[in-house]
Amino acid sequence: MIKTLIKLKILKFILICGVSTAYAFKKYCDQKIEVKEKKNKKPFPLTR
């Protein structure tokens, strides 16, 4: 019983770490895309 409890705690820890890592990676990628979009925006030239 103790072995299964330890296994469940390790599994829970791995799942929480995996989810938090995926969230951090997604946030990092979204931030990188946002910076690229800002660089690509050019002001419209005024025509007369």
N, C-alpha and C positions, 0 to 999 in steps of 0.2 A: 504494500500500500504506500509506503514511503517513497519507493522508487517511482511509482506512477504519479505521485504528487509532485515530485521533483521534475519529472518529465513534463507535466502539465505546466508548471511554472516556467520552465525553460521555453516551452512552445509559446506560451503567452508573451514572454519577453521578446522572443524572435518576431512574433507577429506585430507587436507594438513598435519595435524598432524598424521593421520593414515599412509599416504604414507611415511613420514619421519621416523616414528617409525619402519615401516616394513623394510626400507632401513638400518637403524641403526642395527636392529636385524639380518638382513642377513649378514651385514658386520662383526658383532660380531661372528656369527656362522662360517663364512668362516675363520676368524682369528683363532678361536679355533681349527678347523679342520687342518689348516696349522701347528699349533704348535704340534698337535698329530702326523702328518706325519713326522715332523722333529725328534720327539722322537723315532719313530718306525724305522727310517733308521739306519741300522747298517753297519759299514764298512765291506767290503768283507775281509775275512781272507786270508792272503797270503799263498799259499800252495807251497811246494817245493818238 
